[in-house]
Amino acid sequence: MDGFDRLLYAGSDRLPPELAGLRPPCPWRKPIGLICWGLALITITLDLLGLDIILPAVGTVLLWLGLRPLRRENGAFRFAYACATVYAVLRLAGVLLQATPMDGCLAELIGREWVTATGSVPLYHVLRTVLVQTVLVLAVGGLWQGLKGVSIRAGQEPRTAAAGGLAILEALLILLALIGLEGWLLVGPVMLVWICLVVGLYKLSKSLDRVGYALRPAPMPVSSGLALGLWLGLHLLGIGVLPLLFSRLPVKSQTPAYAPGGDAPLRAELLELGFPEDILDDLGDRELSRFQGAYGLKKEGYHDGGGAHLDGMPSVVTIEVPVRDERYGFHVVCLAYLRWDSGESSGGFMEGIQVVPDLQGVTVRTTCPDAVLKWQDSAGISYIMPLDFRSDTDDAGTSCYFADFSLPEDISGPVEGYLFWEAMPSLPETVSIYNYHVTIAHRRSAWQYPYTLPSDVLAAGSHGPDWRTYQWAFEGQLAPEGKYDPVKY
């Protein structure tokens, strides 16, 4: 203790009461505390009640607010602040993209999968995660170097191991994400070390306050509370409004190019085989020509007008017609007829169809479904809209065909769907039995987050309360003429 300190100590008992009770200033406690809380909320989140979005959003702005007053101290703090700003923009962009179809479009544009220990994920999601986390690592690294520079200027030996450890551990989280590491037995020890490092970072602020290093806070045009409110408001506005703008899929309609009637002898043959007359009357010549050479028929499913099916689900009839074929000897034409009653078809938002033409995947060879929707508007004008099916696999690895669409809004009467596909023999057996599924997904809620197509719900095999799905399972048969018996097999 030097002479000046002794004089202060000796005269401390004579200080006025209002000054004797004052605590020394702690300029570093608040910014470092905000940074610690920000890193905590960013890294440790809860997938419950939207907290996986809210907590990282709050953590992002707290990290930015903590670095904002430090940016005048040295270049490292300025670099960390710039990285925190970029990190905030990337996080917000990711949240907004997930409210629109753009997120899925970017994933399809890249189009590759990344295999992890828990399964494959789109490469786009992996690249986005790595980019965002790398910017966070750079921000924490800048914080580390900035604290080291401040300690040297304060005449202290740099004790910034906690900040350096956090930068290394945040980089390690990138590797864990790429591997797909899950489970508390593995992640728990990493999180325990991470918590210890955050506590160590907060203690560093106390040591800077004790040595009396004066902080020159940079000017802040808006208060911290206002910045936090504006930031969360942007998230809530984007998540609340953007999904409503994309609640329906485009309806590409045109006047029908088919004319029911035509081949009277073929129609008579199909009626004799048991083809439903009301469905047959709506088939055009092109659709009817698929059944040329028919020698059998099997009809399954239900078609009622009483609305006994689930809300939003169409009634369905599957018709299986074996026909002669010059190349294969025979093949089967399958028709799935779907009917949405007028009360169900109007006001719907998104629909999806999944066709599994061969559940076993080895019995038959099938073609991609060819489908159209038919309806009349309030003026009595008939329309037809083709459906585009894509080939893919569901989460179980089964080969499927998917179509996404929205039903028209201006309709008078039901909307009818006609799905055709063909099955050809692939094995030498004279008679083959195979199973096929038709599954429908229906969404009536205008708001959803993140943006999800019906085909994604169907592929996953699970859905939330705003979605309804229903599956019809049928048994098909491949048999040459004379062997086909829909009752026996």
N, C-alpha and C positions, 0 to 999 in steps of 0.2 A: 504494500500500500504506500503510494508516494505522498508527498506533503499535501497536494491539492485534495486527494481523496480523504486524508485525515481531517482537513478543515471542513469538508462537506459532512463527514460523519459526526464531527464534534458539534456542528451547528444544526444538525437535523432535528434536535429536540426543540429548537426555537422556531421551526417553520410554522406558518399559520395552519390551523386545522384543515382548512379546505385544500391546501396544497399537500399536507402530509399524507392524506388519504388517497391521493392520485396514484394510479398505476402507470408504469412506464408504457410508452406506445409500443404496439405490436403490429407494425405495418405488413409483415409477411404472413401473419396468421390467416387473414381472410383469403388472399389470392391462392395460397397453397392449399387451404382448406377446400376452396371451390374446386381446385384441380383434383384433389383426392376424391371428393364426392363425385365429380364428373367421371373419373376413371372407374370408380366403383359401379356407377349406374350403367355405364357403357358395357362393362365386361360381364357383370353378373346381372342377368335379366330373368324374368319369370314369364313363361308362356301361358298367361292366364289373364282373361278379361282385358286384352289389349295391352298388358304391361310390357310385352315384348317390343312394342312400338313406343309407348309413353316413356318408359324408363330410359332407354337409350337417347331419346330426344332430349329429355331433361339433362342427362349426363353430358350430351354433346354441347349444349349451351353453357353448362356450368364450367366445362373445360375451357371453352372460349372466353367466358367471363373471367376466369382465373388468370389466363395468360394475357388478357387485354391490358391491365395496368402495368405489366412487367416489360412491355415491349420497348421501353426507353432505356432499359438497363444495359443491354448489350445485344450484339447481333444474333446470338444463339436464341435469345428470347423472342426476337423479331421473327426468326425462322420458325420457331415453335408456334407462334401466334398465326403466321401465314398458313402453316400446315393445319392448325386447328380450324381455320376458316375454310380451307379446301375440304377438310374432313366433314365439316358441317354441311357444306353444299352437296357433297357426294351422298351423305346419309339422307338428306332431304330429297334429292333426286331419286334415290332408290325407293323411298317410301311412296313418292308420287307415281313413279313408274309402275309400281305394283298395283296401283288403283286403275290402271289403263291396260289395254291390250298390248301396249308397246313392250312391256316386259316379256311377254310370251313371244312377240315378234322377234326381239333381239335374240332370245334363246333359240328360236328356229333358224335365224340367220346364221348363227355360229354352228348350230346343229350337231355338236358332238357331245359325248357323255364323259364324265369323269368318274372313275370307279373308286369308291371308298370302302372302308370296312363294313359299313352299314348299307351298301348298295350304290347304284350309280345315280349321279345327279347331273343336270345340264352343265356343260362346260362354262356357259355364260355366267351362271350363278357362282361358280368357283372363281372365275376371273374377277367378278365384281367384288366378291368377299376379299380376295387377296389385295386388290387395289385399295379398297377402303381401309383395310387393316394395316397395309403398308404405310399409308399416309398417317395413321394414328401412331405407328412406331416412330416415324420421323418426327412427329410432334413431341412425343415423350423423349426422344433422343435430343431434340433441341432444348427441352426443359432441363435435361441432365447437364448438358454443356453450359447452359445459362447459369444454373445453380453453382456449377464448378467455378465459373468466372466470377460470380459474386463472392463466393467464399475466399478466393484469392485476393480480391480487392479489399475484403474486410480484414485481411491479414490472418486468416485462419487456414489451417490445413484442410483441403477439400474432403468433406465427409459426405459424398454424394453417391455412395454405393447403392442406396435404396433406389434412387432415380435411375441409375444405370441398370440395376437389376430389373426394374419395371420395363425399360426399353427392350431388354433381352427377352423377358417373359412374354411381352406383347408380340414379339417376333415369333416366339415359340408357339403361340396360339395359332399362327398361320399354318404351321406344320401340322398341328393337331387337327385343324379344320380340313386340311388336304387329306389326312389319313382317315378322317371320320371317327375320331376317337370319342367314345361316349362311356357313361357309367361313372358313378361317384368313386368307385375303387381306383380308377385311373385318373380321373379329372380332379378328384378331391384333394390329393396332395399338392397338385399344381395350384389350385385355388388357395390352399392354406399358405403356401409360400408367397403367393401374390398379395394376400391380405397383410402378411408381415411386412412386405416391401412398402405397401401404401402407408401403413402405420409409421414406418421408418421415414418416409418422405414427409409426413406431417411433423414429426419430431425435428426434422431439419429446419423447418420454419421457426421453431422455438429457439434453436441455437442462433439463427440469424437475428432474431429479435433481441436476444440477450447481449450480443456483441454491439448492439446499437447501430447496425448498418441502416442508414436512412434510405428509404425507398422513395423514388420520385415517380409517383403514379402518372401514367399517361392520361390525358384528358378523355373523358367518356361523355359523348354527346347525349346518350340516353342512360337512364338508370338501369341497374341490373334487373329489377323487377319488371320494367317495361320490356327489356330485351327478351326475358324469359317468356313473358306473356305473348309477345309478337311471334316468337319462334314456335311456341306450342299452337298459336292460332293458325299459323301457316299449315302445320301438320293436320289440325282438325278440319280446316277448310278443304285441303286437298283430299283427305280421306273421306270427308262427308259429301263433297260435291262431285268430284271426278267420277266415282263409280256410277252416279246417276246419269251422266252423259253417255255412258257406254253400257247401259243396262240391257240394250237389245242389239241383236246382230242384224246386219243389213238384209233386207228382203228384196231379192232380185226377181221381180215378177215380169211376166209377159203373157200375152194372150195365148191360149193353147194352140198347138200346131197339130193336134190329133182330132180325128173325126170318128166317134163311135159308130159302129156299123161295119160295113166292109164284108169280110170273108164269112158269108152266112153258113156254108157247109162246116167250116172249122168251129164256128160258134155252136152249131148243133151238136157236133161231136163232143165238145167240152161239156155242154149241158147234159148230155147223155152220161158222161163219166161222173157227173155230180158237181160240176163247177158252179159256185153260187151265182145265180142269175144277176143279182143286183151289182155284184163286183164286175161280172163279165160285161155288163152293159156300158160300163165306164171305160173299158179298154179300147185304145185306138188300134189301128191296123198294125203299127210297128210293135206295140206291146203284144198284140194277139199273135203275131207271127212267131213269137218265141215258142209257142206251144204246137207248132206244126209237127205232126207225126206222133201226137200223144197216144199212149196206150194204157194209161192208168191215172189215178188221182187219189190223193189223201188230203183231208182237210182237218185242221186242228185249231184250237184257240176258241175264243168267244167273241161274239159280236152282238152286243145288246144296245138298245136305245134307252134303257132305263137309268143309265148313269151309275150302275152298280160297281164300276171299277173305281180305283183310288182317284182322289182329286188330282186333276192335271194329267192323268194317265189316259192314253187312248185305248179303245178296245182294239183287239188284234185278231186276225184270222190268217193262218199260214196255209198255203196251198202248195202241195208238192206234186208235180206232174212229170212222170218219166216220158221221154220222147226218143224216137229213133234218131241215130246219129251215124253218119257215114264214116267218121273217123274213129269214134270210140265204140261204135255199135249201139250205144245208148248213153244218154246223160239225163240228169234231173234238173228241171226248172223249178226254182223255189220262188214263191211270191208271198211276201208278208204285207198284208193289207191293214193299214192303221187308220183309225177314225177318231178324230177329236170332235166331240159334240160342240155346238156353238157356244155353250156356256163355259166350256173349258178352253177352247182355242182362243177366244178373245181375251186380251189382257195378260196373257202369258209373256214372259220375258225371254227365256232361253230354253231350248229343247236340245236334246242329244239322243242319238241312236247308236247303239253298239251291236254289231252283228258278229257272232262267233260261228262261222259256218261249219266248222268241224272241231268239236271240243277236244277230241283226242289228237288231232293234228296229223294223223297218219293214214286215215281211212280213205279220204277223197281229196281231189284237187278242186278248188273252188275259184270262181271269178269274183272280182270286186263288185259289190252291190251297185246297182244302177237304180236310182230312186227319184221320184218326183212327188211334189205336193200339188193337189188340185182343190180349188175352192171358187166360190162366187162372192163378189163384193155386194154391197148394199144396193147397187144399181142393177144387179143380175148379170153382170159381165163375168165370164169364166176366165180364170187365170191358172197358169201352171208354173211351178218353180222347181227346177232341178236341184237335187241335193248332191253335194260333193263329198264322197267318202274317201278317206285316207287309210292306208294300211299301217298298222302299228301293233304293238304288244301291250297288254295290260301289265299291272304290277306283278302278276303271277307268271309272266312270260308267255301267255297264250296269244296266238296270232288272232288279231281282231280287225274289224273295220269300224271306223268312227265317222260320224257326221254331226256337225253343230249347225243350228239354225234357230230362227225365231219365227213363230207363227204370225201370219198377217193380222193386222188390227181391224181393218175394214172388211168384214166378212158377213155373209148372210147364209146361215146354215153351217154344216160341218166342214172341217178340213180333212181331206183324205190323202193318205200317203200310200204309195205303191213301191215296194222294194223288191227288186228282182236280183237273183244271183243264180248261178248254175254250178252243179256238182258233177264231176266226171270221175269214173273209176280209176284208181291208181294201183290196185292190187288185183291179182288174177282170180279172186273169188267171184263166183257167179252172183252171189247175193252178199251185200255188205250193209251193215247197220251203223249209223253214225248219229251223234247228238249235236244239235245246234241251239244257240240261244239268241234271243232278241231282247235287248234291255233298253229301257227308255229312262232318260233323266229329264227332270222338269224343275224349273225355278220360277217362282212367282214373285219373289222379293226384288224390288228395283235396286236395292243397295246391297253390295257385297264387297268385302275386302279380305284378302287381295282378290284382284280380278281372276276369275276362274271360268274356264270353258266347261260345258257339260261333258265333253269327252275326257277332260282331266278327272272329273268326278267319277265317271264310269270306269276309267282305267284304274283308279285308286281303289274302287270297290267300297268306298266309305264317303259319307257326306254329312253336312251339317243340317240344322233344322230348316233352313230355307230351301233345301233341295228335297225332291222326292224321286225315288227310283223304283222301277218294277221290272221284273225279268220274267219272260216267257220261255220255257224250255220245251223243246220238241225233239222227236226222233225221226230221222230221215232214213230212206232206204234206197240202195242202188241195186237194181235187178233188171236183167234183160226181159224183153217181151215174153210173156208166158210164165215168167218166174216172179213177177211183181205181184205182191199180195199185201196190201196195207193192213188187212185185218189179221193175217197170220203172223207177220213179223212186227 
